[in-house]
Amino acid sequence: MACLEKHDGVVRLLLEKGDFNPDKPEKSGQRPLWWACLKGDEEMVRQLLARDSINTEDPDSCGRTLLWWASFCGHAGVVKLLLARDDVNPDKPTPGGSTPLLQASMNGHEIVVRLLLGTNNVNPDKPDNVGCTSLWWASKNGHEGVVRMLLARDDVNPDRPERWGETALSQASMCGHEGVVRLLLARDDVDPDKASKQGRTPLWQASWDGHEGVVRLLLARDDVNPNRLDDKDGTPLLEASKSGCEGVVRLLLARDDINPDNPDNLGRTPVWWASAWGHEGVMRLLLARDDVNPDRPDNDGETPLLAACDNGHVGMVRLLLTRGDINPRRADNQGQTPLQAASVGRYWEIVELLQSRITLIPSPD
């Protein structure tokens, strides 16, 4: 408890007693040195490490060593003291494969990362049990300083994917870390269009999450395909439309090589998804195109209008009904019409809009 409360004088007196064992665990199972490392108390750690009988490598119940915890917390002074020991393994992983360097990189502790990289016994490209490296985690969390240090190493693969095929660039793109994306794109050994096992590229990730700055950086590359399909045949434009990311949709539609009407494996186009989710701003951008069919049904025969009616999106229904190429009577494969869907959902304002439109057009029979 004296270690937990940082009572250096008390610790010194206890250490001077011949019958005090500084390596004996408390009721919690933790030893005095563990508490001192966790709290970042350098002086107390120094006093405890001076004992010949101290154990510096005994992990906790989760396999985390003293160095692991000090690195995790960013206690650079404590890390330096531990690394000066011959009995400390600076690269010892937990059962999950997490090393001190990985934890320091994940949390952005630059000084600790520099200390660990300065040893001769650390593998800077060592992955955890799911294949995530220190660079992968630093990129995901946007720690540019750590990313720079790791990229300066010859023994780090900047394009190494984890178990599901996600790379450092895809994670930085997904999280919108523009600075990290720039650093990675500056490398010749990073593939800016590399897809995960689900077919998701960095552009797909950035588009889905609405990170306009990252999308601009990726679209500026000649080796990025803006129409590349994921494993469900979804494109970056479709994902941005689904998520309601107007800025990204605008950027993608500005491209001459974009197919704005490409359906996914359910037969649903960007227009369909924007309609189903009620993203009116996205819909206006899509409807301004001549190469978009606003009445195209999915594999179940459900049109964008029917999807909007089914979900009660009044503004979307009003927007679609201004079009002359929309059939408000068109039923899905089960025979349900937009009017029936609105009635079942008790969306009476939509019912009125549909009835007013239907009365203006002749019945097909």
N, C-alpha and C positions, 0 to 999 in steps of 0.2 A: 504493500500500500504506500510505503514511503516513496517508491519509484513513481507510482501513479500520480502522487501529489507533488513530485519534484522536490522532495526534501533532501537536498544533496548532503547536508550535514548529518542527518540521521542515517543515510545510507553509508556515509564514511565511517561513522561509529560502529554500525553493524558489521561492516567489512573488517574492522579492526578486531572484532570479537572472534576468537578462534572457533567457537561453536556455531557460527552463522554460515549457512550454506546458500550462497547467492544463486545457485542453480536449482534450488528446490521450488517446485511449482506451488502456487497458491491454490485455494479451493476452486478457483475458476479454471485451474489447469495451466495458467500462464505463469511464466517465470519473471523475476524482476527485470532481467535484461530485455525481455519481450516488451514489457510496459515502457521501458526507457526508450527503446527504438521506435515504438508506436507514437510516443509523445514527442519524439525528436529532441530529447534531452541529451545533447552531446557530452556534457560534462559527466553525467551519470553513466552514460554508455562507456565513456573512457575509463571511469573508475571500475566498472564491472568487468570490462575486457582485460583489465590489468591482473585479474585473478587467473591463476594457472588452471584452475579446475572448471572454468566456464565453458559451456557448450554453445557454440555459435551456429551450428548446423542442424540442430534438432528442430524439425518443423512442427507447426501446430496440427490440429486434427484434420485440417484441409490440405496439408502438405506445403504450407507457406512458411518460408524461412524468415529469419530476421532481416536479411537483405531484401527479400521480396517486399516485406511490409515497409521498410524504410524507403524503398524505391517507389512503391505505390503511393506513399504519402508525400514524396518529394523532399524528404529530409536529407539534403545533400551532405551535410556535415557528418551525419550518422553513416551514410553510405560510404563516405571516404574512410571513416574509421574501420568499417567492416572490410572494405576492400584491401586494407593494409594488412589483413590477417592472411596467413598461409592456409588456415583451416576453413576458409570461406570459399565456396564455389559460386562465382558470380553468374553462372549460367544455369543454375539448378532450377528445373521447372517444377511446377505443381503437378499433381496427377492429371490435370487438364491441359498440361503443356504450357502453362503461363510462366514466363521467365521474369526476372527483375527488369530486364531491358524492355520487354513487351509492356509491362505495367507502367514503367516510367514514360514510355512513348505514348501509350494510350491516354495518359493523364497530362501529357504536355510538359513534363518536368525536364526542361532542357539541360540544366546543370547536371542532373543525375544521369541523363542519357549520355552526356559528354564523358562523365566519369566512367561509366560502364563500358563505353566504346573504347576508352583509353586502355582497358586491360587487354591482355593477350588471350584471354580464355572465354570470350563472349562471341557467340555466333549471331551477328546482327540480322540474319535472314532466317532465323529459326522460327518455324511456325508453331502455333498451339495445336491442340488435337483436332481442330476443325480447319486447319490450314491458314489461319490468319497470322501474318507476320507483324513485326513492330511497325514497319512502314504502312501496312494495311490499316492498322489501328490509328496511327498518327494521321493518316490521310482522312479516314472516316470522321475523326473528331476535329479536323481542321487545324492541327498544330503545325504551322508552316516552318517554324524554327527546327523542330524535330525532323520534319520531312527533309529539309535541306541537309541536315547532318547525315541522315541515312542515305540520301541520294548521292552524297559525296563519296560513299564507299564503293569500292569495286566489287565487294562480295555481297551486294544487295541486288536482288532481281526486282526492279520496279513494276514489272508486269505479271508478277506471280499471283495466280488466282487461289482463292480458298476453296473449300470442298464443293461449293455450288457454282464455282466459276466466276465469282465476283472479284474484281481486281481493285487495287488502290484507287485507280482513276474512276472506276464505276461508283465506288463508295463516296469519294470526294464530290462527284457529280450529283449523286443522289442527295447529299446533304447540303449542296450549294456552296461549297468552299472554293470560291473562284481562285484565290491565291494558290491553293494546293493544286487545283486543276492546271493552272498556268505552269507550275513547276514540273508537273508530270508530262504535260504536252510538249515541253521543251526537250524532252528526251527522245532520242531516236529509237530506243528499245521499248517504247510504250506504244501499244496498238490502240489508237483512239476509238476504234470501232469494234473492239473485242467483245463478244457476247458471252453472257453467262450460260449455264446449262438450261436456263429458261428462255434463252434468246434475248436477254435484255442487255442492250449496249449502254455505254455512258450517256449517250443522247437520249435514249429511252428513259433512263433513270431521271435525268435532269428535267425532261419534258413532263413526266408524270408528276413530279413534285413542284413544277412551276418555277424553276430556277432560271430566269431569263438570261442572267449574265453568263452562266455556264453554257446554256444553249447557244448563245452568240459565239463563245469561244470554240465550241465543237463544230458549229456550222461553218466557221471560217476555214475549216480544214477540208482539203480535197479528198482525203481518205476516210471521210465519214459519210455513210449512206443514210440519208434522212428517211428513207422508205423501208428500212430493214425491219423484217417481221420478227416478233418474238414467237415463243412456242404455241401461242394461241392466235397467231396471225395478226397480232396487234402492232400498229406502227406508233412511233413517237407522237404523231398528230392525233391519232385515235386516243392515246392515253391522256394527252393534254386536254382534249375535248371532253373526255370522261371526267377529268378532275376539275374542269372549269377554269383552266389557266389561260386567260385571254391573251396575255402578253406573249406566251410561248406559241399559241395558235397563230397569232399574227406573224411572228418570226418565221414559222414553218411555212405558212401560206405564201410568204413573200418569195419562196424558192420556186424556180421554174420546173424543178424536177420532183415536186411533191404531187402525189396522187391523193387528193382530198376525199375521195369516195371509196377508198379501199376498205372492204369489210374484214372483220375478224372471223374466227372459225364458227361463230354463231350467226354470221351473216349481218352483223351489226356495224354500221359505218360510223364515222365521227359525228355525222348529223344525228343518227339514231341515239348515240350515247348522250350527246348534248341535250337532246330532247327529253330523254328518260330522266336525266338528273336536273333538268330545269335551268341549264346554263344559257340564259338568253343572249348574253354578250357574245359567247362563243358561237351560238347559232347565227347571229347576225353576220359574223365574219364568214361563216361557211356558206350562208345563203347568198352572199355577194358574189360567189363563184358561179360560172356558167357550167362547170364540169361536176356539179354536185346534184344528185337526185334526191330531193327532199321527201319523196314518197316511196323510197326504196324499202321494202320489208326485210325483216331478218328471216332466219330459217324457219321460224314458226309463223311467218306471215304477218308479224306485227310491224306496222309502219311507225315512223317517228311520231306521227300525230296520235296514233293509238297509245303509244308508250307515254306520251305527255298526258293524255286523258286518264290513263290508268293510274298515274302518279299525282294527279291533281294540280298540274302546273298550268294555271290559268294564263299567265303571261305568255308562256310558250305556245299554248294552243292558239291564242289570239295572233301571235306572230306567224305561225304556220298557215293559219286560215287566210292571211293576206295574199298568199301565193295562189296563182291560178293553176299550178301544176300539182295541187294536192287534192286527193279524192277523199272527202270526209266520210263517205259511205263504205270505204274499203275495209273488209273484215279480215281477221287473221285466219289461220288454218282451222281453228275451232268454230269459226263463224261469228266471233264477237266483233262488233263494230265499235268505233270510237264513242258513239252515243251510248251504247250499252255499257261500255267500260265506265264512262262518266256517271251514268245512272246508278250502277252498282256501287261506286265509290261515294255516291251522294254529293258529287261536285256539281251543284246546281248552276253555278255561273258558267261552267264549261258546257253544261247541257244546253243552256240558252244560246251560247255562242254557236254551237254546232247546229242547233235547230234553225237559227237565223241563216246560217250559211246553206244548209241543205235545202231550204225553201227557195233559194235563189237559183239552184241548178236542177235541171230536169232529172227525173228518175231514169236509170239505165234501161228499164223495161217500158 
